Amino acid sequence: MRSRILSTTFLAIAACLIWSTAFVGVKIGLRFTTPLQFAGIRFLLSGLFILPFCGNLWKSFALIGENWKQVVRLAFFQTFLLYTMFYLGISLVPAAITAIIIGASPLFSAILAHLLLDDDKLSMRKMVSISLGMTGVVIIAVSRGSFSWMEGKEFWGILILIAANVAGSMGNVLVVKYRTGLPPLLLNSAQLMTGGLGLIILSVPFEGLTFGFNEIPYYISLGWLSFLSATAFSIWFILLRRPGIKVSELNIWKFLIPVFGAALSWIILTDEKPEIIALIGMLLIGLSLIVLNVNHARKNHKFAADD
C-alpha cells in the first residue's frame, strides 16, 4: 500500500488534483485584490510553509546562498514569469478555459525537453499521447460560444496563458537539468520565496499596495492557494529528481488538470456549466493517458515475466 502511495503515478495524479483547485481559488481571491500582489503573497507564504521541513535553517540559508544563481534562474521562470502571466490571463478568461489552456502545458514541456535535454527526446508514443491530449484541449476550448481569435479580451488572455505555459515548461527543464545542488524541498522553498518577493515588488508600480482585507473568502482562498503551491510543487520537484523520470512523460499527467479544474469550476462557480462537446474533449484527454501508460504496463509485465 505504501509503495503505491509513493509511486510516481499516484503522486503525479495527486499533484494534478491539488493544482486543479487553484483555478477556482484564484478566481475567488481576485474578487478582493489585484493579480500580482495576490500571487506574490501566495508564493511567499508557500515558500515559508516549506522552509521548516528543510532541516536546519542556517544550513538551509547557507545552501541557498551557495546556489543562488540556480534559485534565481528557476524562480524567474517557474514562479515570477509563469504566474505574472497566469494571474493576468485568468483575470481575462473564465476559470474553466484557463484550466484548459494551462492544461496544454505537456506539449510545451515535451518540445523544450526534446530541444534542451539529451535523454528526453520525442517518441511516437509520446507524440500520439500528446496529440490526443491536445485534441481534447482544443475541442473543449472551441466549444465555448464566446471564444474568438479576432476580438475580445479572451483572445489576449489565451495568448498570455500560452506564454505562461512556455515559462513553466522551461522551469521544469531547469529542475532536471541542474539535479545537483539544493535538495528538492529546499529548492522549491527558495524559488517560491524569491519569485513571490519579485511579484510583490512588481505589483507596487502597477497596482499599488492594498491592506486591511476584511473578507473571509479572501483569506480562505489565500491560505488554500499557499498550501497547495507548497504541496504540489514539492511533489513535482521530487518526482522530477527521481532517476529515470522524463520531463515530457511526467508532464503528460498535467492533461488531468483541465479535467479536474473544469469539473471543479462547473461545480463551484454558478456562472460556468458543462457542455457535451467539452466532455468529449475530456474523454480524449483520458485516452491520451491510457496510451502513455499502456506502454509502461507492457514493459513492466515483460520484465516480470523475464524474472
Backbone bond lengths (Angstrom), bond angles and torsions (degrees), N, CA, C in turn:
res aa  C-N    CA-C-N  psi(-1)  N-CA   C-N-CA  omega(-1)  CA-C   N-CA-C  phi
1 M - - - 1.467 - - 1.529 110.98 -
2 R 1.362 114.99 -45.50 1.464 119.57 -179.10 1.527 110.60 -63.57
3 S 1.337 117.17 -38.78 1.465 120.29 -179.48 1.519 111.24 -65.15
4 R 1.345 117.10 -34.53 1.457 120.03 178.24 1.523 110.92 -68.52
5 I 1.333 116.43 -41.02 1.466 120.25 -179.84 1.529 110.71 -64.71
6 L 1.326 116.73 -34.76 1.462 120.95 -179.58 1.528 112.78 -88.59
7 S 1.325 117.84 1.66 1.461 120.83 -179.15 1.523 110.30 -69.43
8 T 1.325 115.63 154.39 1.462 120.68 179.85 1.518 111.23 -60.02
9 T 1.333 117.64 -41.57 1.464 121.46 -179.04 1.520 111.26 -60.75
10 F 1.340 116.91 -49.97 1.471 120.55 -178.28 1.523 111.03 -62.63
11 L 1.332 116.96 -46.38 1.461 120.50 -177.66 1.525 111.58 -67.26
12 A 1.342 117.59 -36.61 1.465 120.28 178.03 1.521 111.14 -64.78
13 I 1.339 116.92 -43.18 1.464 120.89 178.29 1.528 109.85 -64.46
14 A 1.341 116.81 -42.65 1.465 120.80 -179.96 1.524 110.85 -61.38
15 A 1.341 117.26 -44.49 1.464 121.00 179.60 1.531 110.86 -62.37
16 C 1.329 116.77 -42.66 1.473 120.11 -179.69 1.524 111.30 -66.33
17 L 1.336 117.39 -38.67 1.463 120.62 177.58 1.527 110.43 -63.54
18 I 1.333 116.50 -43.28 1.470 120.33 178.23 1.522 110.22 -63.26
19 W 1.340 117.18 -46.25 1.460 121.21 -179.66 1.528 111.80 -60.20
20 S 1.330 116.79 -35.93 1.465 119.91 -174.54 1.520 112.54 -63.31
21 T 1.331 117.61 -23.61 1.464 120.08 179.51 1.526 112.10 -74.16
22 A 1.340 116.37 -11.97 1.467 119.41 -176.77 1.521 112.14 -65.71
23 F 1.336 118.01 -33.16 1.454 120.59 -174.21 1.525 111.27 -62.78
24 V 1.321 116.47 -43.72 1.462 120.10 177.72 1.520 110.25 -70.50
25 G 1.359 117.16 -42.50 1.466 120.49 -179.36 1.509 112.57 -61.02
26 V 1.335 117.53 -43.61 1.461 121.07 178.74 1.518 110.63 -64.90
27 K 1.329 116.70 -42.23 1.466 120.90 -179.44 1.528 110.63 -60.35
28 I 1.333 116.91 -39.60 1.464 121.08 178.28 1.524 110.45 -69.48
29 G 1.340 117.06 -46.77 1.458 120.72 -177.75 1.513 113.37 -62.47
30 L 1.332 117.73 -34.83 1.470 121.61 -177.92 1.522 113.02 -71.42
31 R 1.328 117.14 -7.93 1.464 119.57 174.07 1.522 111.33 -71.33
32 F 1.347 116.68 -18.01 1.459 120.69 -172.56 1.524 114.10 -117.25
33 T 1.338 118.35 -10.51 1.457 119.36 -174.82 1.527 110.09 -151.51
34 T 1.320 115.84 -175.54 1.465 121.47 -177.94 1.538 110.34 -96.14
35 P 1.347 117.91 154.24 1.469 120.98 -171.37 1.526 115.27 -61.26
36 L 1.332 117.92 -51.55 1.460 120.42 -173.29 1.524 112.01 -68.33
37 Q 1.333 116.73 -41.98 1.454 119.51 178.82 1.530 110.62 -64.37
38 F 1.319 116.41 -42.43 1.459 121.26 178.93 1.523 110.72 -60.32
39 A 1.339 116.59 -45.59 1.459 120.90 179.60 1.529 110.85 -64.13
40 G 1.328 117.05 -43.84 1.460 120.56 -178.32 1.515 112.74 -61.07
41 I 1.340 116.70 -46.93 1.469 120.41 179.24 1.519 110.35 -63.51
42 R 1.344 115.55 -41.17 1.471 120.19 -179.98 1.518 111.37 -57.75
43 F 1.328 118.32 -49.56 1.458 120.34 -173.89 1.522 112.43 -77.83
44 L 1.307 117.27 -30.53 1.466 119.10 174.04 1.527 109.61 -62.09
45 L 1.330 117.07 -45.51 1.464 121.12 177.46 1.527 111.20 -63.47
46 S 1.341 116.79 -39.67 1.468 120.44 179.30 1.518 111.28 -59.21
47 G 1.338 116.29 -46.19 1.459 120.14 178.71 1.510 112.38 -62.62
48 L 1.321 116.52 -39.28 1.465 120.81 178.86 1.526 111.23 -67.48
49 F 1.345 117.39 -34.73 1.459 120.61 177.67 1.528 111.49 -60.44
50 I 1.331 116.50 -38.72 1.466 121.27 -175.05 1.522 112.04 -78.41
51 L 1.329 117.54 -32.61 1.465 122.75 -170.84 1.530 114.37 -51.40
52 P 1.349 120.25 -43.07 1.471 119.16 -179.94 1.524 114.13 -62.91
53 F 1.344 117.21 -20.27 1.464 121.02 -179.09 1.533 112.40 -89.55
54 C 1.325 116.70 3.76 1.465 120.97 -175.94 1.520 113.17 -95.96
55 G 1.338 118.11 4.64 1.454 120.51 179.99 1.527 112.13 97.21
56 N 1.305 116.36 -156.27 1.464 122.87 -178.35 1.530 110.79 -56.98
57 L 1.344 115.96 126.17 1.459 120.12 -174.64 1.517 112.35 -64.93
58 W 1.344 116.79 -40.72 1.466 119.54 -178.28 1.523 110.88 -65.63
59 K 1.332 116.21 -41.85 1.460 119.65 176.88 1.531 111.12 -65.36
60 S 1.337 115.54 -36.93 1.464 119.90 179.44 1.519 110.91 -63.31
61 F 1.336 116.49 -46.25 1.475 119.69 179.77 1.530 111.26 -66.60
62 A 1.347 116.07 -33.58 1.464 119.14 177.60 1.532 110.37 -65.59
63 L 1.330 117.18 -41.70 1.461 121.27 177.96 1.527 111.55 -64.85
64 I 1.335 115.78 -39.66 1.464 119.76 177.56 1.525 110.27 -62.27
65 G 1.348 115.57 -41.89 1.460 119.64 178.87 1.519 112.29 -62.89
66 E 1.342 116.89 -38.48 1.461 120.61 179.76 1.533 112.06 -69.43
67 N 1.344 116.66 -26.70 1.463 121.13 -176.20 1.525 111.68 -117.85
68 W 1.326 117.05 32.93 1.456 120.46 -172.21 1.530 112.67 -63.88
69 K 1.327 117.38 -31.81 1.464 119.58 179.41 1.532 110.82 -64.80
70 Q 1.329 115.73 -41.94 1.459 120.91 177.77 1.523 110.30 -63.08
71 V 1.337 116.64 -41.96 1.462 121.49 -179.88 1.526 111.20 -63.89
72 V 1.326 116.46 -48.11 1.470 120.93 -177.93 1.523 110.54 -64.11
73 R 1.326 116.23 -42.60 1.472 120.50 -179.30 1.530 110.50 -61.89
74 L 1.329 116.05 -46.28 1.460 119.99 -179.30 1.531 111.24 -69.21
75 A 1.332 116.95 -41.59 1.464 120.59 -179.91 1.523 111.69 -61.56
76 F 1.334 116.14 -35.80 1.467 119.85 -179.85 1.527 111.02 -62.25
77 F 1.340 116.81 -47.90 1.467 119.71 -177.60 1.525 112.08 -81.05
78 Q 1.348 117.57 -47.78 1.450 122.06 -168.91 1.528 113.41 -76.75
79 T 1.322 117.39 -28.12 1.466 119.86 -177.30 1.522 112.22 -121.98
80 F 1.340 117.70 -57.73 1.466 120.11 -173.06 1.531 112.10 -63.16
81 L 1.330 117.04 -58.83 1.462 120.74 -176.34 1.527 111.55 -70.64
82 L 1.329 116.44 -45.37 1.467 120.83 -178.76 1.518 111.18 -57.66
83 Y 1.329 117.01 -49.42 1.457 118.93 -172.04 1.522 113.68 -87.20
84 T 1.332 118.11 -18.86 1.460 118.57 167.96 1.523 109.21 -59.43
85 M 1.326 115.97 -46.99 1.462 120.27 -179.12 1.527 111.95 -75.47
86 F 1.336 116.77 -34.38 1.464 119.50 179.08 1.523 111.37 -62.80
87 Y 1.331 116.85 -47.91 1.465 119.64 -177.67 1.527 111.69 -69.19
88 L 1.316 117.23 -35.69 1.462 119.35 175.47 1.525 110.46 -67.55
89 G 1.328 116.23 -40.67 1.455 120.08 -179.38 1.506 113.15 -66.09
90 I 1.341 117.63 -44.56 1.459 120.57 -177.29 1.529 111.76 -68.70
91 S 1.351 116.33 -20.59 1.465 118.94 176.12 1.529 111.59 -75.21
92 L 1.346 117.15 -12.81 1.463 122.15 -179.19 1.527 113.17 -109.22
93 V 1.332 116.73 -14.09 1.466 121.34 -171.82 1.526 109.30 -128.97
94 P 1.341 119.16 142.22 1.469 121.76 176.53 1.518 112.04 -56.57
95 A 1.331 115.96 152.04 1.462 120.94 -174.40 1.525 112.27 -59.07
96 A 1.334 118.47 -40.41 1.466 121.06 -178.66 1.524 110.79 -63.64
97 I 1.342 117.40 -41.01 1.459 120.58 179.90 1.533 110.54 -71.03
98 T 1.318 116.97 -36.00 1.461 119.93 174.92 1.525 110.17 -59.20
99 A 1.344 116.25 -43.91 1.460 120.53 178.29 1.521 110.92 -59.75
100 I 1.312 116.64 -37.19 1.465 121.56 -177.87 1.530 110.69 -70.19
101 I 1.329 117.65 -48.25 1.467 121.04 -177.87 1.518 110.82 -65.09
102 I 1.319 117.04 -46.61 1.457 119.87 177.87 1.526 110.29 -63.31
103 G 1.334 115.85 -30.17 1.459 120.29 178.61 1.511 113.79 -67.07
104 A 1.330 117.27 -13.15 1.466 120.74 177.20 1.525 111.87 -81.04
105 S 1.314 117.72 3.63 1.464 120.99 -175.71 1.528 114.43 -59.36
106 P 1.363 120.70 -28.02 1.475 118.03 178.56 1.524 113.90 -56.89
107 L 1.326 117.38 -32.99 1.462 120.08 178.82 1.527 110.56 -63.11
108 F 1.332 116.33 -47.12 1.460 121.24 -178.82 1.530 110.56 -67.11
109 S 1.335 116.64 -38.56 1.468 120.15 178.23 1.517 111.25 -63.11
110 A 1.337 116.42 -42.25 1.463 120.60 -179.39 1.523 111.29 -64.29
111 I 1.327 116.74 -41.65 1.462 120.59 -179.17 1.521 110.87 -66.13
112 L 1.345 116.89 -47.11 1.466 119.78 -179.55 1.525 111.34 -65.98
113 A 1.337 117.11 -39.29 1.461 119.73 177.96 1.531 110.33 -63.40
114 H 1.318 116.94 -40.27 1.464 121.62 178.14 1.524 111.13 -60.91
115 L 1.340 116.37 -38.21 1.454 120.86 -176.70 1.526 113.01 -81.37
116 L 1.347 116.99 -32.27 1.463 120.16 -169.42 1.529 115.33 -110.27
117 L 1.329 118.08 -16.53 1.461 120.74 -178.25 1.531 109.93 -116.58
118 D 1.309 116.43 128.89 1.463 120.86 -175.03 1.526 112.91 -68.82
119 D 1.342 117.73 -29.85 1.465 120.63 -174.04 1.521 113.25 -105.22
120 D 1.325 117.67 22.05 1.474 120.53 -177.54 1.528 109.76 -138.41
121 K 1.321 115.41 67.29 1.455 120.95 -177.75 1.531 111.00 -93.87
122 L 1.315 115.70 155.08 1.461 121.26 178.46 1.522 110.33 -68.91
123 S 1.323 116.65 133.50 1.464 122.65 175.24 1.525 108.20 -116.23
124 M 1.341 116.09 170.04 1.463 119.94 179.61 1.525 110.58 -61.80
125 R 1.340 116.99 -40.34 1.461 120.34 179.82 1.521 111.19 -61.86
126 K 1.343 116.54 -45.10 1.454 119.86 179.09 1.529 111.01 -63.26
127 M 1.338 116.16 -41.00 1.456 120.26 -178.32 1.524 111.51 -64.52
128 V 1.357 116.96 -40.69 1.464 120.64 177.75 1.521 110.21 -65.15
129 S 1.333 116.21 -45.55 1.464 120.61 -179.60 1.524 111.54 -61.75
130 I 1.335 116.44 -46.43 1.458 120.70 179.93 1.528 110.77 -65.79
131 S 1.338 117.48 -38.95 1.466 120.86 179.95 1.520 111.41 -63.16
132 L 1.342 116.72 -42.23 1.466 119.93 177.56 1.528 110.53 -63.85
133 G 1.336 115.65 -44.77 1.459 118.96 179.24 1.514 112.51 -62.45
134 M 1.333 116.65 -44.22 1.456 120.67 179.25 1.530 111.50 -64.89
135 T 1.344 117.37 -36.82 1.460 120.39 176.38 1.524 110.42 -60.58
136 G 1.329 115.36 -42.23 1.465 119.48 177.04 1.517 111.85 -62.05
137 V 1.337 116.53 -41.80 1.466 121.13 178.86 1.525 110.74 -62.16
138 V 1.343 116.67 -45.78 1.467 120.95 -178.99 1.518 111.15 -63.87
139 I 1.339 117.15 -42.62 1.466 120.80 179.90 1.517 110.84 -59.66
140 I 1.326 116.48 -44.02 1.462 119.92 -179.88 1.531 110.18 -65.69
141 A 1.337 117.00 -40.81 1.466 120.95 -177.39 1.530 111.92 -64.90
142 V 1.348 116.97 -47.54 1.469 119.32 -175.88 1.518 112.35 -76.06
143 S 1.340 117.21 -8.98 1.468 119.69 178.73 1.521 111.87 -71.19
144 R 1.321 116.88 -15.05 1.467 120.07 -179.82 1.524 110.50 -79.26
145 G 1.312 115.91 127.82 1.455 120.37 -179.21 1.513 113.39 -66.91
146 S 1.348 117.78 -28.03 1.466 121.14 -176.95 1.520 112.16 -86.33
147 F 1.329 116.93 -2.33 1.465 120.86 -178.36 1.527 110.43 -69.63
148 S 1.342 116.94 131.57 1.458 120.63 -179.35 1.513 110.01 -146.59
149 W 1.336 116.34 136.28 1.452 120.96 176.44 1.528 111.86 -87.45
150 M 1.310 117.18 -9.30 1.457 119.62 -170.06 1.516 113.46 -108.92
151 E 1.307 118.02 -28.25 1.459 118.12 -175.88 1.522 110.31 -152.23
152 G 1.318 114.80 168.38 1.451 120.10 176.37 1.517 113.02 91.26
153 K 1.319 115.54 159.39 1.456 120.79 -175.36 1.525 112.63 -69.18
154 E 1.349 118.68 -25.17 1.452 120.81 -179.66 1.527 111.69 -61.43
155 F 1.317 117.31 -36.11 1.470 121.12 -179.99 1.522 110.41 -59.23
156 W 1.337 116.73 -49.83 1.459 120.75 -178.68 1.523 110.72 -68.93
157 G 1.326 116.25 -36.77 1.455 119.16 177.46 1.512 112.59 -61.89
158 I 1.334 116.95 -39.56 1.458 121.34 179.04 1.525 110.95 -67.00
159 L 1.339 117.79 -40.82 1.468 120.66 177.09 1.524 110.94 -61.25
160 I 1.326 116.90 -41.92 1.460 121.11 179.05 1.529 110.27 -63.35
161 L 1.331 117.11 -40.94 1.455 120.71 -179.42 1.530 111.87 -68.88
162 I 1.318 117.49 -33.20 1.462 120.73 175.28 1.533 110.02 -64.08
163 A 1.335 116.11 -42.74 1.470 119.84 176.79 1.532 110.56 -62.58
164 A 1.337 117.02 -35.10 1.461 120.44 176.39 1.522 110.89 -63.03
165 N 1.334 116.76 -37.48 1.467 120.77 176.73 1.524 111.85 -58.89
166 V 1.319 116.26 -43.39 1.464 121.06 -179.31 1.531 109.89 -62.80
167 A 1.323 116.76 -44.15 1.462 120.71 -179.73 1.524 111.50 -63.60
168 G 1.334 116.68 -45.16 1.458 120.10 179.73 1.520 112.46 -64.43
169 S 1.320 116.66 -38.76 1.461 120.89 178.48 1.526 110.88 -64.77
170 M 1.321 116.60 -39.01 1.453 120.89 176.81 1.528 110.32 -62.58
171 G 1.321 116.91 -38.89 1.451 120.87 176.87 1.523 112.15 -61.14
172 N 1.337 117.19 -42.28 1.463 121.18 177.52 1.519 111.39 -61.15
173 V 1.316 116.52 -42.35 1.461 120.95 179.50 1.524 110.38 -62.68
174 L 1.331 116.90 -40.09 1.466 120.65 -179.25 1.525 111.97 -65.17
175 V 1.348 117.09 -37.17 1.465 119.73 178.74 1.518 110.61 -59.98
176 V 1.337 116.62 -40.35 1.466 121.07 -179.90 1.522 111.12 -77.28
177 K 1.315 117.19 -39.81 1.467 122.01 -175.25 1.524 111.36 -63.27
178 Y 1.337 116.05 -34.06 1.470 119.79 -179.32 1.530 108.93 -114.65
179 R 1.327 116.05 71.26 1.467 121.47 -176.64 1.526 112.07 -69.95
180 T 1.311 117.42 -26.26 1.462 120.06 -179.17 1.525 109.79 -85.99
181 G 1.316 115.29 167.08 1.455 119.47 177.79 1.517 111.13 105.83
182 L 1.314 116.93 -119.39 1.457 121.15 -174.85 1.531 111.83 -78.05
183 P 1.352 117.52 141.67 1.466 120.73 171.51 1.528 109.55 -61.54
184 P 1.350 118.26 154.70 1.466 121.11 -174.91 1.526 114.95 -54.01
185 L 1.353 118.00 -45.48 1.466 120.21 -178.20 1.519 111.26 -63.80
186 L 1.325 116.57 -44.93 1.465 120.24 -178.98 1.522 110.80 -67.80
187 L 1.324 117.06 -39.65 1.462 120.61 176.60 1.520 110.88 -60.32
188 N 1.328 116.61 -43.67 1.463 120.59 179.23 1.518 111.12 -64.73
189 S 1.335 117.17 -45.27 1.461 121.17 179.12 1.527 111.24 -58.80
190 A 1.339 115.88 -46.72 1.459 120.28 -176.66 1.518 111.94 -66.32
191 Q 1.341 116.90 -42.69 1.456 118.63 -177.74 1.531 111.40 -71.79
192 L 1.334 117.78 -32.96 1.465 120.40 177.04 1.533 111.05 -66.54
193 M 1.345 116.50 -45.09 1.470 119.30 179.10 1.523 110.98 -64.74
194 T 1.333 116.98 -42.99 1.468 120.80 -179.80 1.515 110.88 -64.75
195 G 1.331 116.93 -47.59 1.459 120.27 178.60 1.511 112.48 -64.42
196 G 1.346 116.62 -38.18 1.464 120.46 178.66 1.516 112.24 -63.56
197 L 1.337 116.42 -43.88 1.470 119.98 176.79 1.521 111.06 -61.77
198 G 1.324 116.22 -40.51 1.464 120.13 178.08 1.519 111.87 -61.09
199 L 1.325 117.12 -40.99 1.464 120.94 179.44 1.528 111.40 -67.01
200 I 1.335 116.88 -39.54 1.470 119.94 178.36 1.525 110.32 -63.70
201 I 1.342 116.29 -44.04 1.473 120.26 178.38 1.524 110.79 -61.89
202 L 1.333 116.78 -43.05 1.464 120.82 179.52 1.525 111.66 -64.31
203 S 1.327 116.65 -32.20 1.465 120.09 -176.43 1.532 113.09 -69.08
204 V 1.338 116.94 -26.56 1.467 120.18 -173.50 1.532 112.71 -60.90
205 P 1.340 120.43 -53.73 1.471 119.11 -179.16 1.527 113.71 -69.68
206 F 1.327 118.06 -24.90 1.459 120.72 -175.52 1.528 113.16 -95.74
207 E 1.336 116.57 -30.74 1.466 119.31 -173.28 1.526 113.48 -124.73
208 G 1.339 117.39 -15.55 1.445 119.94 -171.60 1.520 109.42 75.03
209 L 1.324 117.31 -175.11 1.457 121.81 178.05 1.516 109.14 -116.75
210 T 1.324 116.17 132.33 1.456 122.19 -179.28 1.517 108.87 -114.26
211 F 1.345 116.27 131.10 1.463 120.77 -179.63 1.526 109.58 -129.10
212 G 1.316 114.78 169.88 1.450 120.33 171.72 1.518 114.60 76.85
213 F 1.332 117.94 39.83 1.453 120.00 176.88 1.523 109.95 -69.10
214 N 1.327 116.71 134.13 1.460 121.35 178.05 1.521 112.03 -113.77
215 E 1.332 117.89 -1.44 1.442 121.64 -175.03 1.528 110.71 -85.91
216 I 1.319 116.54 120.13 1.462 121.45 -179.90 1.525 112.32 -60.41
217 P 1.369 120.04 -40.86 1.472 119.43 178.73 1.529 113.24 -57.08
218 Y 1.347 116.97 -31.98 1.471 119.47 178.48 1.522 110.47 -62.47
219 Y 1.326 116.96 -47.59 1.459 120.68 -177.27 1.527 111.53 -70.10
220 I 1.326 117.15 -33.29 1.462 120.17 176.59 1.528 110.11 -64.94
221 S 1.340 116.13 -46.76 1.467 119.54 -179.29 1.528 110.87 -66.38
222 L 1.346 117.91 -40.65 1.468 121.18 179.09 1.525 110.77 -63.88
223 G 1.327 116.58 -44.27 1.465 120.34 -179.83 1.520 111.76 -63.37
224 W 1.332 116.63 -44.49 1.454 119.44 -179.47 1.528 111.34 -67.31
225 L 1.329 117.09 -43.89 1.457 120.56 -179.47 1.527 111.36 -62.56
226 S 1.322 116.98 -38.37 1.470 120.21 178.15 1.521 110.52 -65.57
227 F 1.335 115.55 -42.35 1.465 119.93 179.00 1.523 111.62 -65.02
228 L 1.329 116.50 -45.52 1.471 118.34 -176.38 1.526 111.61 -67.18
229 S 1.343 117.14 -35.36 1.463 119.21 177.64 1.525 110.75 -64.87
230 A 1.326 116.05 -44.08 1.461 120.08 178.90 1.528 110.61 -61.13
231 T 1.333 116.88 -42.47 1.460 121.51 -175.88 1.528 112.21 -75.07
232 A 1.338 116.65 -53.71 1.466 120.55 -173.69 1.533 111.87 -66.35
233 F 1.330 116.91 -43.72 1.466 119.23 179.77 1.526 110.89 -65.58
234 S 1.328 117.69 -37.64 1.467 120.11 179.02 1.523 110.47 -64.24
235 I 1.332 117.12 -43.46 1.462 120.79 176.87 1.524 110.17 -59.24
236 W 1.337 116.13 -44.87 1.462 121.19 -175.77 1.524 111.50 -66.81
237 F 1.324 116.83 -41.75 1.462 120.32 179.09 1.526 110.87 -64.10
238 I 1.336 116.43 -39.94 1.469 120.29 177.88 1.525 110.06 -63.12
239 L 1.340 116.66 -43.13 1.465 120.24 179.61 1.531 111.16 -64.75
240 L 1.324 116.96 -41.42 1.463 120.28 -179.64 1.528 112.21 -63.59
241 R 1.323 116.62 -26.83 1.460 120.75 -179.78 1.532 112.71 -86.82
242 R 1.343 118.45 -6.76 1.456 120.30 -179.32 1.524 110.69 -69.12
243 P 1.329 117.85 141.68 1.473 120.94 178.86 1.525 111.09 -59.70
244 G 1.319 115.90 135.75 1.457 120.90 176.10 1.512 115.09 84.16
245 I 1.328 118.27 -7.43 1.463 121.08 -179.67 1.527 109.62 -76.03
246 K 1.320 116.21 132.91 1.452 122.83 178.34 1.531 109.76 -105.21
247 V 1.336 116.71 135.58 1.463 121.12 178.04 1.520 110.52 -56.57
248 S 1.329 116.62 -45.24 1.465 120.71 -175.96 1.518 111.93 -63.71
249 E 1.343 117.68 -40.83 1.459 120.82 -178.04 1.524 111.57 -75.24
250 L 1.318 117.65 -43.95 1.457 120.20 -179.89 1.529 111.15 -61.69
251 N 1.329 116.74 -39.45 1.455 119.53 -176.14 1.521 113.73 -73.94
252 I 1.334 117.86 -15.10 1.466 119.05 174.68 1.521 110.66 -62.85
253 W 1.326 117.20 -27.21 1.466 119.83 176.12 1.529 111.40 -62.46
254 K 1.327 117.17 -21.33 1.468 119.63 179.95 1.518 112.70 -69.16
255 F 1.337 117.68 -9.76 1.457 119.05 171.49 1.525 111.08 -62.31
256 L 1.344 117.11 -19.04 1.459 120.49 176.70 1.529 112.05 -71.24
257 I 1.325 117.17 -23.83 1.466 119.66 -175.64 1.530 112.10 -61.95
258 P 1.355 120.27 -45.86 1.460 117.96 177.58 1.524 113.01 -64.53
259 V 1.327 117.08 -30.55 1.464 119.80 177.56 1.528 110.27 -66.38
260 F 1.346 115.83 -53.76 1.460 120.07 178.39 1.531 111.31 -63.66
261 G 1.346 115.77 -44.13 1.467 120.17 -175.63 1.518 112.57 -65.75
262 A 1.330 117.65 -44.74 1.461 120.64 179.23 1.525 110.54 -65.07
263 A 1.333 116.79 -41.64 1.463 120.48 179.60 1.528 111.01 -61.37
264 L 1.341 116.79 -44.73 1.464 119.88 178.63 1.525 111.50 -65.20
265 S 1.341 117.11 -37.13 1.464 120.56 177.98 1.519 110.79 -63.35
266 W 1.327 116.01 -41.97 1.470 119.88 179.88 1.523 111.52 -67.10
267 I 1.339 116.43 -32.80 1.464 120.36 -178.78 1.523 111.68 -76.26
268 I 1.350 116.53 -42.69 1.468 120.86 -170.32 1.525 112.92 -93.57
269 L 1.344 117.86 -40.84 1.460 121.15 -176.82 1.522 109.99 -90.62
270 T 1.326 116.37 118.18 1.461 121.40 -172.29 1.521 113.69 -68.10
271 D 1.344 118.83 -21.24 1.461 121.19 -177.30 1.527 112.94 -92.20
272 E 1.352 118.16 7.16 1.460 120.88 179.28 1.526 109.68 -126.61
273 K 1.348 116.40 121.90 1.457 122.67 -176.09 1.525 110.79 -124.86
274 P 1.365 117.51 151.78 1.466 120.95 -179.15 1.523 112.21 -75.85
275 E 1.335 116.13 156.85 1.451 122.78 175.07 1.523 108.47 -129.22
276 I 1.333 117.01 154.06 1.468 121.67 -176.73 1.522 111.39 -57.65
277 I 1.336 117.09 -44.58 1.459 120.07 -176.98 1.527 111.39 -64.79
278 A 1.342 115.97 -31.91 1.461 119.53 176.46 1.528 110.80 -66.16
279 L 1.331 116.46 -37.81 1.462 120.21 177.77 1.533 111.31 -65.92
280 I 1.336 116.48 -34.60 1.470 120.12 175.71 1.531 110.10 -62.83
281 G 1.329 115.38 -42.72 1.461 119.81 176.77 1.518 111.66 -59.07
282 M 1.327 116.87 -40.15 1.461 120.57 178.56 1.526 111.52 -63.80
283 L 1.328 116.85 -37.71 1.465 120.57 178.27 1.526 111.00 -63.07
284 L 1.336 116.29 -39.02 1.462 119.75 177.71 1.523 111.31 -65.36
285 I 1.326 116.32 -37.44 1.463 119.98 176.89 1.529 110.18 -63.26
286 G 1.334 116.18 -41.78 1.463 119.66 175.96 1.514 111.79 -61.32
287 L 1.338 116.89 -39.95 1.455 121.40 178.60 1.533 111.61 -63.65
288 S 1.330 116.53 -36.01 1.470 120.04 179.13 1.524 110.90 -62.00
289 L 1.339 116.91 -36.74 1.464 120.68 178.96 1.525 111.26 -72.18
290 I 1.339 115.57 -33.61 1.462 119.15 176.65 1.530 110.06 -64.02
291 V 1.337 116.57 -44.66 1.463 120.93 178.85 1.525 110.59 -58.83
292 L 1.332 116.59 -42.17 1.467 120.55 -179.86 1.512 111.52 -63.93
293 N 1.332 117.36 -43.83 1.461 120.77 -169.61 1.516 114.56 -91.24
294 V 1.334 118.27 -19.57 1.461 119.72 175.44 1.518 109.90 -61.79
295 N 1.330 116.47 -39.49 1.459 120.98 179.29 1.522 110.94 -61.95
296 H 1.339 116.21 -42.51 1.470 119.88 178.52 1.521 110.91 -65.15
297 A 1.339 116.41 -39.09 1.460 120.38 -179.47 1.535 110.51 -63.70
298 R 1.333 116.63 -40.45 1.463 120.39 178.41 1.519 111.13 -63.83
299 K 1.375 115.90 -41.58 1.465 119.49 178.93 1.525 111.00 -62.50
300 N 1.330 116.64 -44.79 1.453 120.53 -179.69 1.525 111.59 -63.36
301 H 1.354 116.05 -38.91 1.467 120.36 178.97 1.521 110.06 -65.05
302 K 1.336 116.47 -40.37 1.465 121.54 179.85 1.527 110.45 -63.45
303 F 1.355 116.00 -45.22 1.465 120.11 -179.80 1.538 110.52 -62.45
304 A 1.333 115.40 -40.20 1.476 119.51 -179.98 1.531 110.23 -64.96
305 A 1.349 117.09 -39.91 1.460 121.11 179.40 1.526 110.58 -65.76
306 D 1.329 116.97 -39.99 1.455 121.45 179.43 1.523 111.90 -63.17
307 D 1.344 114.56 -36.22 1.461 118.69 -179.96 1.538 110.95 -69.16
